[in-house]
Amino acid sequence: MHAQKPAKRALSTPQKLLSVSISAALALVSMPLLAAASTATGAGSTSAKSGDTLTVTAVPQQFTSGGDQLLPAYLDGGFANGGRLGFLGEQNAQNVPFSVVSYTSKLMQDQQSRTLGDVLSNDASVQTANGYGNYAETFVIRGFPLDGDDVSYGGVYGILPRQIVPLELAERVELLKGSSAFMNGVPPGGTGVGGSVNVEPKHATDAPINRVSVDYGSSSQTGGSLDLGRRFGDNNQFGVRVNMVHREGDTAIDNEKKRLTMGSIGLDYRGDRFRTSFDFGVTKQTIHGGRPVVYLGSATEIPSAPKSTSNYGQQWAYTDMTNEFGLLKAEYDLTDNWTVYAAGGANHDHEDGIYSSPTLTDNSGDSSSSRMTVPYRSDSVSGQAGIRGKFDTGFISHSVNFGVSSLYRKVRSAYTLSSSSIISNIYDPVSVNQQPGTLYTGGDMSGPGVTNRTRSEGVMLSDTLSMLDNRLQLIAGLRRQNVMVMNYDYTGAASSSFDQTKVTPAFGLVVKPWEHVSFYANHIEALQSGETAGTTYNSVLVTNGGQVSGIETSKQNEVGVKADFGRVATSLAFFEITKPVGMYTRNGNNTYTYGNYGEVRNRGVELNLFGEPLLGVRVNGSATFMDPDMTKTQDGAYNGNDAVGVPRYQWVVGGEWDLPGMSGLTATGKVIRTGPQYANEENTLKVDAWTRLDLGLRYVMPVKDSTLTWRATLENVTNEKYWASATGGYLTQGDPREFKLSATYDF
């Protein structure tokens, strides 16, 4: 659902840094650099504390790059130094010319993460905001948006729920920073230029899993979950994993209620040569009275953020989301060096919602709101297949991969829209019992018609050439991508179509002068469908709302260095990504044409570091510095200005400390700092920087032969009120202070 897209303006109040938080953050950042050399053990090792003795235990090196087998977790198990690279499969980050990291289910549990945004807040290259007028999570990676439609599941697009993904179904959340269309294919929603996110399903492990959890969150969110896993057969070749969760109640935001029910099952078989898996899930989610985004409207400056718990939405606004999805994968080893693989999946998305977001009418917080009712239905079918293998030509080793992919999505929607008749103020919200009457309507509300069909098909060929005992690796590849888009108006008549085919290259280089250090570089070009038009623009109804705008081509160049010392892993990347941008031109019949009027060129530096530099002290730190430059704009009007909603810097520092003398007790913390960002192309309006502090405790206690784990987290400890994002030229307010408590019993 795409609600009103506002004029883009911004300004906000500064948020003060806590001096104690800065000191702690700097100390955590410096620890790995001081300890890496002296505590390095080989890659893939784990450690345990026994009195004052450091015990190092080697992990069997069974991981094989390129398949579906997950990369072993790093040290304590919260991270994995690598992840899935589309057709290239699971890869160790040290061996590929791309920036990739994975967050495990252990980290999600320990941080009590409930959404993808909670997990991705661990990386400074990612921002999280709400969607246009609805409550969907949307992400900004390296300054470019990634919508929930374009998050993959097991490496396949079009499978997961599009608005909010429950993490109880996820074994890993894998973040690939940078353009990924060469490896993953074209995402159905046309986003993901700056990076991609993949969710790996849960499968049974060799050790049985019996886990029951209960949890509580401010102000009355209560829930429970069940996680069961078993393997069967003489060689544990059959696996079953079942996950269920139910959670509901009031959130920390005034009068906001959420409910989640989810069930998933993962079946898998692993034989000597044949491996297959089937994952199926059903999710039902409801948000009633949710806090909406704020459109800037005619305001000439951005007022300060309201009280952190304030809710300026209407109580009758809601969204109900139901998803059924499934994914079937298989691979077969033809020989020891050649494997064929295939995957296919589908999703049915059923959403109904009534939405109402305030639009500012002046600089004092006065606003007007309309009511939009939208039924949304989509059906997606996606698949891929290919063959990968290895062979030598003289002193050069080749790892080749040939694959094909296809995705088809059909979207059906309709709407009714009221006039802007609710007058309120974001500081003193007015709640009305009666919804305003209908002014505009489009389509059949009881049986929405098709508004968009998208089909993308791709053929990919790559070769990884390795020389000098794998110290020099060159990846070269081509993707032939075809994107077809057909738009329909609300009467069912075809209104516009796009069909474009292009061959795009990808090149990557990895040089390993030393055992633990890799230098890399890459160049990638990508073809993808453009953005989807909003239903309204500047309070005017768009007759072609919900239609896809066209075809776009983006380019990326990146160089960097990575180091993995076994206990500490770090990377430094320099990148440049260019992407065309457009604007709406109003025609006489209120049809808006989306035309190319320039490009955004984001140049940046990323620093990432995680590991356990000292026994019992674990850190995760990252920083991103960016120059989000607008170029080639119409008549040069905005050349040199910063792109809307992209901060010039962001850093995240998190850590854990196993408290000495207190067996099983761990203190946790995380500080997030986001720099200023502009909310209009003119760069006259700016949202100020903000800082958030999270603190927590974890206590693991034995109960006979079982384990009971208590987790307590206080997010936004200082209850800061701030605008978290100006993405899209509208404002998303940061969440208030929230207390989370959970107990997990493993038996």
N, C-alpha and C positions, 0 to 999 in steps of 0.2 A: 504494500500500500504506500502510495506516495502522496503525502499531504502537501500543504502550501510550502513553496520554496521562497524564502524571503529575500528582500534586499539585504545586502551584505555590509553591516556596519558593526563596530565594536569598540568598547572601552571598559575596563574593569578596575577594581581597587587592588592595590598590591597586597600580597600575603607575606607575612614576616617569617623568616627562618628562625628556628630555634637554635640557639648557639650550641646547646648540648647535642642536638641532632647532628649538626655539622661536624662537631668534633668526633662523635662516634662514627659518622660516615667516613671521614678521612682516615680514621684509624683502621677501619675495616678494609678500605681500599689498599692501604699500605702493607697490610699483613702478608698477602701472598707474595709481593715483590721481595720482601725481606726473607721469606721462608722457602721460596720455591727451590732454590738451588740446594739448600742444605737438607731438604726433606724429600727430594725427588726419589720416587721408587719406580718401577716400570709402569707403563701405561696398563690400565686394566686391573690394578691391584685394589684391595680393600683393606681397611684397618679396623682394629678393635682395641679398646682400652682395657687393660688388665692391671690394676694397681698403677704403678709408674712405668710399666713395661709396654712398649709399642710392639704389637704383633701385626705383621704384614702377611696377608694371605693372598696368593695368586688366584686370579680368576681364569678358568680354562678358556683358551683362545679358540672358541668354536664359531665365532661370528664370521660369516662370509658376506662380503659386500655384494650388493646388487639384487638380493632377493627380498622376501617379506620378513625374514627373521630380524627382530628388533636388536639394535645395538645395545650391548651391555650397559647398564647404568653406571654412572661415574661415582666411585667411592661409596658414600652413604646411600646412594640410590635416588637422589632428588633430580639429577640431571643426567642426560646422555650427550656425549660430545659428538653429535651428528644427528642424522634423521633421514627421512624419506625424501628423495629427489625425483619424484614422479616415475617415469619409465626407468630411470637408473636405479630405482630401488633404495633400500636402506644403505647409507654410506657413512663411514667415519669422516668427520669433518676435516681431519688432517690430510685426507687423500683426495679432496675435491676442491675445485676453485670457486666455492660458493660459501656464503655465511649461513650456517644452519646449526640449530640447537634444539634439544628436546627436553620437555618437562614431563616427569613421570607421575604416575598415580600416587606415589608416595608423597611427592611434593604437594600435589593437590590436596591430599588428605591433611598433611601437616599444616598447610596454610588455610585450611578450611575453605578452599575455593569452591564456588558454586557455578560460575560462568566462565567462558573463555576469557572475558575481560579481566577477571581476577587472576588468571594464570599469566596472561600476556603482560600484566603490569610489572612482571619481573624483568622486562627488557626495555631499555630506554629508547629503542627505535619504534616503539608501539604506543599509540594513544588509543583510548576507547571513548566513544561517544554514543548517543542514541541516534536512531534513524530519523528520516523526515517525518515528523508527526506521529510516529509510532514508538514502541518501546524496544525495538530491535537493537542489538548491539552492532555497531559498526566500528571498524578499526582503521587506524591510519598508520601505515608502515612506511618508513622513509619518506613521509610527507604525502603519500598517496592512499586513497581509501581502499579498504577491503570490506565488502559487505558479507553478511552471513550467508548469502546465496552462494558465495564463492569459496567457502571452506570445504575442503575435501575430506573424505572418509576412507581410510585405507588407501589413499592416493587417487580416489575416484571422485569426480565432481558430481553435484546434483543429487546427493543421497541424504545428507543431514537436514534437520530442521533449519529453516532459513533465518529465524529471528534470534532465538536463544538456544544454545546447545547445553543440555544437562551433562555435567562432567562425570556423573556416575557411570556412564557408558564408555568412558575414555581410559585407555591404558597409557597413552602418551598424547601430548599436544606438541606438535613439531612445528617450529617456526623457521621458515626459509626467508631470509632477508634479501630482497632484490628480485628482479624479474624472473619469473619461473615458467612462462608460457611455453618455452622450448621443451621443458621436461614434463610439465603437467598438462599441456594443451590449453585451449582457450576456456576460461571460466565462463559459466552461463550468464553471470550478471555483468560481465565486462569490467570488473574491478580487479585489484590485485597486482597493479603495475609495480608497486614498491615492495611487494613481498607476498607470501602465501602462508596459510596455516593448514596443517593436516592433523586430523584426529585419528588415532589408531584404536581399533576396537579391543576390548578385553577378551583374552582367551585363557584357557586353563593352563596352569603351570605344573611342573612335575610334582611340587609339593601341594597337597590339598589345601583349598582355601575355604575357611568357614568364618565369616565375618559379619557381625551385626553391629550397627551404629545407630545412635540416637543423637539429635542435635537441636540446638536452640539458637535463635538469633533475635536481636532487638527488632520490634518490641515484643512480638509474640509469635515469631516464626518457629514452629516446631516440626520435626520430621524424624523419619527413621528409614534405614536402608538395609538391604540384605545383599551379600556378595558371596556366592558359592561357586567353587570350581573343583572339578575332578578330571583325572585322566584314567583311561581304562585300556585293557589289552595287555598282551605279553610284554610289549615294549612301550607301554604308555602312548600308543599311537592315536587313540581316540580321546578327544577332549570336549568337555562341556563347561560353559561358564554362564551363570545366571546372575543378573543384577536387577534389583527392584528398589525404588525409592518413592516416598510420598512426603511432601512438605507443604505446609500452608500456614497462613496467619498474617498478622499485620507486620509491616516492615518498620524500619526506623524513621521513614518519612511519614508525615501526618496523613492518616486516612488512606494509606496505600496498602492494598492487600494482594498477595501473590499465592498461587497454588501450583504445585508440580506433582504429576504422577508419571512415572516412567518405568518401563520394563524392557529388558533386552536379554537376548540369548546369543551366545557365540558357540558354534560347533566347529571343530576342526579335526583333521586327520593328517598325520605326518608319517609317511612311509619312507622307505629307502630312496625311492625316486619320485614318488607322487605325493604332493601336499595340496590340501584344499581346506577351505573354510567357508562357513556361511554365518552371517551376522544379521539379525533381525531385531527391530525395536519399534516400540510405540511410545509416543510422548503426548501428554495432555498438559498444557500450561495455560494459566489464566492470570491476567493482571487487571485488577479493578481499581479505579481511582488513581492510576499511576501518575507520577509527576512528569509532565511533558517537557519538551524543549521550549525555548523562548525565541520567537521570531523578532527581528529587530524593527521591522516596519518603518515608521517615519521618525523614530528616535534618532537624534543626531549625536548621541553619546550613549555609552552603555552604563546603566546604573549599577551600583554595587550589588553583589549577590544577596538575595534575601537570607533569612535565617536558615541554617543548614537543614532543618527538618521541615521547612515550609513547603506546602503543596498548593500550587496555583492552578492545578487542574480541576476538572469537574468530577464529582463522585459517580456520575452515570457513564463516564468514559471507561472503556474497557477494551481488552483484546482476548479472544479465546483462540488457542492454536492447538491443532491436532495433527500429528504426523505419523505415518506408517512408512518404514523404510527398511530396505534389505540389500545386502551385498554378498555376492558369491564370487570366490576367487579360487584359482587353481594354477599349479605349475607342475611340470613334469620334466625330469632330467633325461633327455634323449641319450646323452653320454655324460661322462664326468665333466665335460667342458661346455655342453650345450643344453639349454633349458628353454622350453616353450612355456608361455604363461598367458592367462586370460582372466579378465574380471568383468563383472556386469552387475548393475544394481538399479534400483528404482526408488522413487519417493513420491508419496501423495501428500500434499500439503493442503490443509483445510483451515482457513482463518476467517473469523468474523470479528469486526471491531467497530466501535464508535469512538472517534478521536476528537480532541479539542485542545488546541495549543494556543496560548496567548500571543498576540502580536502587539508590540509596544506602540503606543500612539504619541508618546512624548518622552521626556527625559526624567520624569518623576516616577516611573513604574506603572503609569496608567496603561491599560491594555484592552483590547477587544478580542473576542474569540468567536469562532463559528463552530458548527458541528458537522462532522463528516462521518457517514456510515459506509463501510466498505466490506463486502464479502470478497474474499480472495481465494482462488483455488489454483493449484499448479500441479502438474504431473511431469516428472522427469524420468528419463531412461538414459543410462550412461554405460559405456563399455569400453574396454581396451583389450588388446591382444598383441603378442609379439614373440620374438625369439632373441635370446642373448647367448653369447658364447665367447670363448677365448681361444686364441691361436697365436703362434709366433711366426714372424718373418725375419729370419736372421737374429740380430740382437734386439729386435723390437717385439714386445709383447702387445697384443691387441685384445681389447675387451669391446666387442661390438654389440649393438642393440638396435633391432629394427622393430618398430611398433606402429600400430594404427589405433586411433581412438575416435569415438563418436559420442555426441551428446545431443539429446533432443528434449526441449522443454516447451510445454504448452501452458499458457497463463490465461485464466478466466477471471474477470472482475467486473464490478459495477460500482455505482456510488450514488448517494444522495448528499447534497451539500446545502447547509443553511446559510443565511446571511450572517454577517458579523454582528450579532445582536446581544452578546454577553459582555457587559462592560464591567471591568474589574481593575485590580491593581496587584502586581506581584508581591507587594509588601503587606497588603491587606486584602487577601483573596475573597472574592464573592462566589459563593456556591449557590447555583440555582437548581431547583428541583425539576423544572420542566425544560426539556430540550427544545431549542428553537426550531421553528418549522422549516420545511424543505423549500429551498429556492431553486436549486438546480438538481437535475437527475440525469443519470446516464446508465443505460443497460437495464437488464432484468435483475432486480435484487434477489428474487427467489431462485433464479437459475442463470447466473452470470454467463455471458457469452465470452468467446475467445477474443482477447485483446492483443496477444502477441504469441508468435511461435519463433523459437530460435533453434537453429541446428548448427553445430560445429563439427567438422570432420578434419582429422589430421593424420599425416603420415610422418614418422620421425625415423631418422637414421643417425646413429652416433658411433664414434670410434674413440676409445681411450687408448693412446699409444704410450707405453711405459718403457723406459730405457734406463741404463745405468743402475741396475738393481732397484728399480722403481723410484729413484731419486729425481727423475725427470718424467713428467706425465703431461701429455697434451690431449685435450678433449676437443674434438671437432664434430659438428653435427649440423644437420639441416632439418627443418620442419616445413612441410607443405601444409598450410592451414587454409581451410575454407570456412567462412562464416556466412550463414544465410539468416536473415531476419525478415519476418513478415509481420507488419502491424495492421491492426483492424480497428475501426472506430466502434463506438458502442452500439451501432446498428448492425454490426456484423460484416460490414463491407470492408474489403481490403483498402487500406489508405496509403501505405507506403511499403517499400521493400528494399532490402540491401542484400547483395550477393557479391562477395569479394574473395579472391584466392591470392595468396602470396606465399612465396618461399622465403623463410627467414633463417639466418644463420646463427650459430652459437659457437664460440671458441673459448676454451679455458686452458690455462697453463698452471701446473704445480711444480715447484722446484723445492727439493728437500736437501739443502746443503749439510744439515745436521740431523741426527736421529729424531729429535723432538721438535724441530722447527720446519715449517712449510711457508714458502712464499707463493702467492697465487695471483692470477689475473683472469678476467673474463670479459667477453663482449657478447651481448644477447640482444636480439631484436624480436619483437612480438606483435602479432596481429590479434585484435580482439574487438568484440562489439562495444559500442559506446554506451554512454549513460542513458538512463531512462528518464523521460520527461516527467516533471511533477504534475499533479492534478490541477494545482493552481499556481500562479506566479504573480507576486506583488498584488495579492488579493483578487486577481482576475482569473476566472475559470479558463483552463486550457482544454480545448476541445480534443486535442490529441494527447492528453495526459496518459501516462502509463506506457507510452510507446518508446521503443528503443531508438536512439538518435542516429546511429550509423556505425561506421567501422573506424577504428583507430589503430595507429602503429606507434609503439614506444621503443626506446632504445636505452641500453644500459652499458656502462663501462665501470669496471671495478678492479682495484688492486688491493692487496693486503698481505698480512703475515699472521700466522697462527703458531702457537707453541703449546705443547702438552707435556708437562713434566710428571705426569702420573698422579700427583696430588693437587696440582694447580693447572688449569687450562686458561689460556688467554688469546685474544685475537685483536688485531687492529685493521680496519678496513677504510679505504677511501673510495667513494663512489660518485657517479654522475648518472642520473636518470632523466630522460626527456620524454614528455608526453603531450600531445595536442590537447588543448582545452577549448571550450566553446561557450557560446552565449545564446540566449533565446531572443529571436526577433519576432515581434508580434505582427501578424498580418491582420487584414481587415475583419476576418471571420474568427478571430481569437485562436487561430491555429499558430502554434509557435514552432518556428524552424530553428533547429539546433545546428549552428554553423561554426566552423573552425575560425577562431579569431586570434590564435596565438598558441604558445606552449608554456608549460611549466618545466623548468630545468632545476632539479634539486641536486646540489653538490654537498657532500657531507663526509664526516669522519665518525667512525664508530669504534668504541673500545669496549670489549667484553672480558670478563674474568669471573671464574668460579672455581671452587675446590675447597680443600681442607688444608690450609697451609700449616696450621698447628693442630695437634691432636685435640679433638673436641671443639675446635673452632672452624666453622664452615662459613664461607662468604659467597655472595653473588653480587657483582657490581657491573654496571654498564653505563656508558655515557654516549650521547650523540650530539654532534654539533653540525648544523645544517645552514646552507644558504639557499632558501627556496625562491629562486629567481624567476620572474615572469619575463618572457622574451617573445619577440615577433607578434606583439599585440597589435590590434587594429590601429593604424595611424601612430603606432608607438606610444599610445596613451598610457600604458602601464609598464612599459619596458623598465626593467631594473627594480620594480617593486617586489615585495615578498608575496608569495602565494597565500591565499586565504586559509587560515586555520592551521598553519604549520609553524610551530615554535622553532626558534633558532637553536635552542639547546634543551636537552632533557637528560637527567641522570637518575639512576636508581641504585641504591645500596641496601642490600639485605644481608642478614647473617643469623647464625645460630651459635649458641655457646652452651656446651654441656657443663653445668655448674659443678665446680670441684667439690668433692665431699658430699654430694647430694645425688646419689645413684639414681639414674632414670629421669632426672629433671633437666630440662633444656629451656633456655631463654631464647626468644626469637624476636626479630625486629626488621623493619623495612622503612626506608625513607625514599619518597618520590618527589623530585623537583622538576617542574615543567616551566620553561621560559615563556616570555610574552609571545603573543600571536595576533596577527591582524585579522579583522573580520570584514574588510572590504578591500577591493582591488586598489583603491586610491591610497591605501595605507594611512588614512587619517584617523582611524579608529582601532584601538588596540586593547586586547584583554591582557591584563597583567599576569605576571608569573605567580605560581602557587606551589605550596609544599604540603605533603601529607606524611604523617608518621603513624606507623602501625607497630604494635608491640604484642607479645604473646608469651605463653608458657606451655610446655608439653611435658607430661609426666607418664612414663611407662612403668607399670607395676605388674609383677607376676602374680597370677592367681592359679596356684597349683601348676598344672602343665599348660596353662593358657596365659594370655596377655590381655590386660586392660589398659588402654591408652586414653588419657584425658588430654584435651586440647582446649585452650582458652585464648582468644584473640580479641584485642581491642583495636579496631580500625579507625583511622582519623582521630587519634587520641585527643588532640586539642580542639576537636569539633570545628575545624576551619570551615568557613563559608566561602565558596569560590566557584567561579565558572571554570569547569574542567576542560572545556573545549569550545572552540569557535569553528569547528569543522563544518563546511557547507555554508558558512556565513550566519549560522544560528547558534544559540547558546545552550550547552548542556551543563547543568549544575552538578557539582561533585556531591557524592553521598555523604550523609552526616555520620557522626560517631556511631559505631555499631559494635555491640558485644556479641561474640560468637562463642558457644560452648558445645563441645561434643565428647562423647564417650564411645570408643570402639573396642569391641570384645572379639578377639581372635581365639578360636578354640579348635 
